[in-house]
Amino acid sequence: MTKSTMKELILWGKQQLENADVYFGHGTENALDESAYLMAYARQIEADFSDEKLEQGVTSDEQQQFEKLIAQRIEKRIPAAYLTHEAWFVGLPFYVDERVLVPRSPIAELIMDGFTPWIDINNVRHALDLCTGSGCIGIALAKHFPHIQVDISDLSDQALQVANKNIQAHQLNDRVQAYRSNLFSDLADKHYDLIISNPPYVDAEDMAALPDEYRHEPELGLTAGNDGLDLVIPMLQQAANYLRPGGILIVEVGNSEAALQARFPQVPFTWLEFEHGGHGVFLLEYEQLVACQDIFNNA
């Protein structure tokens, strides 16, 4: 293939991705954006494409690198973020590889909005990102609100290696502490004003139907039993012991929202709405968790 400008190469890459019917769900939503993102990585430039920049020439080495990325994306169905080892969340870059999920939670919008109107962020002193994976939620929280001390935890040692790499990259060793913990089991005597979690919640039926791109992500970070609630239920049973009065719990359960509501029809979940897309995120206040403790314990 003989091409000369970024624009021509990006449009070529777009066509290749569309012809191959790859799945978009790991940071970009269409072939054009993904092709442009891979071009920026191949050239080691900012993904900011003015008309003038698009007409710039591309070296033969840059073109070869770009074509290689497109080929890997198509032939192996590797998510683009794993090819570049970078994903963006709340406007921040994060290192990612196949030890962690690619960041994509709608909880990003809550961080950007300062959790208004659900809690006064100025009163949050200590927060927990439970089942942290790459650390993106907890680290983004700490970056946007410098007065908050953040703990992040995960069961996976491999995920915590990535999370610690991101803590160091964002120079947050003094305010973000990583713990290996099976939910709350190794967080004894800790109490938080805010607990956020994007845990594994994919049920068996959805796991079987996932596109090939998701097969590159760690299964431990996705699967959660037949109904997707294997981690959410024990989380609900234990969370009140780690929240301070007035605190809130926010958990993403995605498509398992229906199963959770069917399991606990009497629980007053607040299901959050998002301007930029996303669903299946609930909020419970400390007082609600306490009031519903018998319901959760009898599940």
C-alpha positions in Angstrom: 0.0 0.0 0.0 1.3 3.4 -0.9 0.0 6.3 1.1 1.5 9.6 2.0 -0.6 11.6 4.5 -2.1 10.8 7.9 -5.5 11.5 6.5 -5.2 8.8 3.8 -3.8 6.3 6.2 -6.4 6.9 8.8 -9.2 6.5 6.2 -7.5 3.3 5.0 -7.4 2.0 8.5 -11.0 2.9 9.1 -12.0 0.9 6.0 -9.9 -2.1 7.1 -11.5 -2.2 10.6 -15.0 -1.8 9.1 -14.5 -4.6 6.6 -13.2 -6.9 9.4 -16.3 -6.1 11.6 -14.2 -5.7 14.7 -16.0 -4.8 18.0 -15.6 -1.4 19.6 -16.2 -1.2 23.3 -12.8 -0.5 24.9 -12.4 3.3 24.6 -13.5 4.1 21.1 -16.9 3.7 19.5 -16.2 3.6 15.8 -13.6 2.6 13.2 -12.6 6.2 12.4 -11.8 7.1 16.0 -9.9 3.9 16.5 -7.9 4.3 13.3 -7.0 7.8 14.3 -6.0 6.7 17.8 -3.7 4.0 16.5 -2.2 6.5 14.1 -1.4 8.9 16.9 0.3 6.0 18.8 2.3 5.0 15.7 3.6 8.5 15.3 3.9 9.2 19.0 1.9 12.4 18.8 -1.2 13.8 20.6 -4.5 12.5 19.2 -5.4 16.0 18.1 -6.1 16.1 14.4 -6.4 19.5 12.8 -7.0 19.8 9.0 -3.4 20.9 8.7 -2.0 18.1 10.7 -4.0 15.5 8.8 -2.2 16.6 5.6 1.2 15.9 7.1 3.3 13.2 5.6 4.1 9.9 7.3 7.5 8.2 7.3 7.8 4.7 6.1 8.6 3.4 9.6 5.5 5.2 11.0 3.4 3.7 8.2 4.7 0.2 8.9 4.0 0.6 12.6 0.5 1.8 11.9 -0.2 -1.0 9.4 1.1 -3.6 12.0 -1.3 -2.2 14.7 -4.3 -2.4 12.3 -3.3 -6.0 11.4 -3.0 -7.0 15.1 -6.3 -5.4 15.9 -8.0 -7.3 13.1 -6.3 -10.7 13.1 -6.1 -11.2 16.9 -9.0 -9.0 17.9 -6.8 -7.3 20.5 -8.4 -4.2 22.0 -6.5 -1.1 20.9 -5.7 -0.1 24.5 -3.7 -3.3 24.9 -1.8 -2.6 21.7 -0.8 0.9 22.9 -0.7 0.0 26.6 -2.7 3.2 27.3 -6.3 4.0 28.1 -7.9 7.3 29.1 -10.3 7.8 32.0 -11.6 11.1 33.3 -9.1 12.9 31.0 -6.1 11.0 32.5 -3.9 8.4 30.9 -3.5 5.0 32.4 -1.1 2.1 31.7 -3.1 -1.1 30.8 -2.3 -4.6 29.7 -4.0 -7.9 29.7 -3.7 -8.2 33.5 -6.5 -5.6 33.9 -9.8 -4.6 32.2 -9.7 -1.6 29.9 -11.2 1.4 31.8 -14.6 2.3 30.5 -16.9 2.9 33.5 -19.7 5.5 33.5 -18.5 6.3 37.1 -16.1 8.6 35.3 -19.0 11.0 34.9 -19.7 11.0 38.6 -16.1 11.9 39.3 -16.2 14.8 36.8 -19.4 16.1 38.4 -18.0 15.8 42.0 -20.7 13.3 42.9 -23.3 16.1 43.0 -25.9 16.0 44.4 -25.3 12.7 46.2 -22.6 13.8 48.6 -20.7 17.0 49.4 -17.3 16.1 48.1 -15.6 18.6 50.4 -16.7 16.4 53.3 -15.1 13.3 51.8 -11.8 12.6 53.5 -11.2 8.9 52.9 -12.5 6.9 50.0 -12.2 3.3 48.8 -12.1 2.0 45.2 -13.0 -1.7 45.7 -12.1 -4.2 42.9 -9.9 -1.5 41.5 -8.2 -3.3 38.5 -5.9 -0.7 36.9 -6.6 1.7 39.7 -8.3 4.2 37.4 -11.3 5.1 39.5 -9.4 5.6 42.8 -6.5 7.4 41.1 -8.8 9.7 39.1 -10.6 10.5 42.3 -7.4 11.4 44.0 -6.2 13.5 41.1 -9.4 15.5 40.9 -9.8 16.0 44.6 -6.5 16.6 46.3 -7.9 16.6 49.8 -9.0 13.0 49.6 -7.0 10.0 50.9 -7.8 7.0 48.7 -7.4 3.3 49.3 -7.7 0.9 46.3 -8.0 -2.8 46.6 -8.2 -5.9 44.5 -7.9 -9.7 44.9 -5.6 -10.0 41.9 -1.9 -9.5 42.5 -1.4 -9.0 38.8 -4.0 -6.2 38.7 -2.3 -4.6 41.7 1.0 -4.5 39.9 -0.6 -2.5 37.2 -2.4 -0.3 39.7 0.8 0.5 41.5 2.5 1.4 38.2 -0.3 3.9 37.7 -0.1 5.3 41.2 3.6 6.0 40.6 3.0 7.4 37.1 0.6 9.9 38.6 2.9 10.6 41.6 0.2 9.7 44.2 2.2 7.4 46.5 1.5 9.8 49.4 -2.3 9.7 48.9 -3.3 6.4 47.2 -2.6 3.1 49.0 -3.1 -0.2 47.3 -4.2 -3.3 49.2 -4.6 -6.9 48.2 -8.0 -7.9 49.6 -10.9 -10.2 48.9 -13.6 -7.5 49.0 -13.3 -6.0 52.6 -11.5 -9.0 54.2 -8.1 -7.3 54.6 -9.3 -3.8 55.2 -10.1 -4.3 58.9 -10.8 -1.3 61.1 -10.9 1.1 58.1 -13.9 3.4 57.5 -14.7 5.5 54.5 -16.9 8.4 53.5 -17.3 7.1 50.0 -17.0 3.5 48.7 -17.0 3.0 44.9 -16.8 -0.3 43.1 -16.8 -1.5 39.5 -16.6 -5.2 40.4 -17.0 -8.3 38.2 -20.7 -8.5 37.3 -21.0 -10.4 34.0 -23.5 -13.3 34.3 -22.9 -16.7 32.6 -25.2 -16.0 29.7 -23.5 -12.7 28.8 -20.0 -14.2 29.3 -20.8 -16.8 26.7 -22.0 -14.1 24.2 -19.1 -11.7 24.6 -17.2 -10.6 21.4 -13.7 -12.0 20.9 -12.1 -8.7 22.1 -13.3 -9.4 25.6 -11.4 -12.7 25.6 -8.2 -10.8 26.0 -9.4 -9.3 29.3 -8.9 -11.2 32.6 -11.9 -13.4 33.2 -11.5 -12.8 37.0 -12.4 -9.1 36.3 -15.6 -10.0 34.4 -17.4 -13.1 35.5 -19.5 -13.2 38.6 -21.6 -16.4 38.5 -24.9 -17.3 36.9 -26.7 -14.1 37.8 -23.7 -11.7 37.9 -24.1 -11.1 41.7 -21.5 -13.3 43.2 -19.5 -10.3 44.5 -22.2 -7.7 44.8 -24.3 -9.6 47.4 -21.4 -10.0 49.9 -20.4 -6.4 49.2 -23.9 -5.3 50.3 -23.7 -7.5 53.3 -20.4 -6.0 54.5 -20.3 -2.4 53.2 -22.1 -0.8 56.2 -19.3 -2.0 58.5 -16.8 0.1 56.5 -18.8 3.3 55.8 -19.1 6.2 58.1 -22.6 7.6 58.9 -23.5 9.9 56.1 -21.3 8.0 53.6 -22.5 6.4 50.4 -21.8 3.3 48.4 -21.8 3.4 44.6 -21.5 0.1 42.6 -21.7 -0.7 38.9 -23.5 -3.9 38.1 -24.2 -3.3 34.4 -26.6 -5.8 32.8 -27.0 -7.5 36.2 -29.2 -4.6 37.3 -32.4 -6.6 36.6 -31.2 -9.6 38.6 -30.3 -7.4 41.5 -33.6 -5.7 41.6 -35.4 -9.0 41.3 -33.3 -10.4 44.2 -34.0 -7.4 46.4 -37.3 -5.7 45.4 -37.7 -4.0 48.7 -34.3 -2.3 48.8 -34.4 1.4 47.8 -31.6 1.4 45.3 -31.0 4.8 43.6 -30.2 3.9 39.9 -28.0 6.7 38.6 -28.5 8.3 35.1 -25.7 9.4 32.9 -25.6 12.1 30.3 -22.9 10.4 28.3 -24.1 6.9 28.3 -24.0 4.0 30.7 -26.4 2.2 33.0 -26.6 -0.3 35.9 -24.9 1.9 38.6 -26.7 2.1 42.0 -26.2 4.2 45.1 -27.1 3.4 48.7 -26.6 5.6 51.7 -25.1 4.3 54.9 -28.4 4.5 56.7 -30.1 2.5 53.9 -27.5 -0.2 54.1 -28.0 -0.5 57.8 -31.8 -0.6 57.5 -31.5 -3.3 54.9 -28.9 -5.5 56.6 -31.3 -8.3 57.5 -32.5 -8.4 53.9 -28.9 -8.7 52.6 -27.9 -11.3 55.3 -30.8 -13.5 54.4 -30.0 -13.5 50.7 
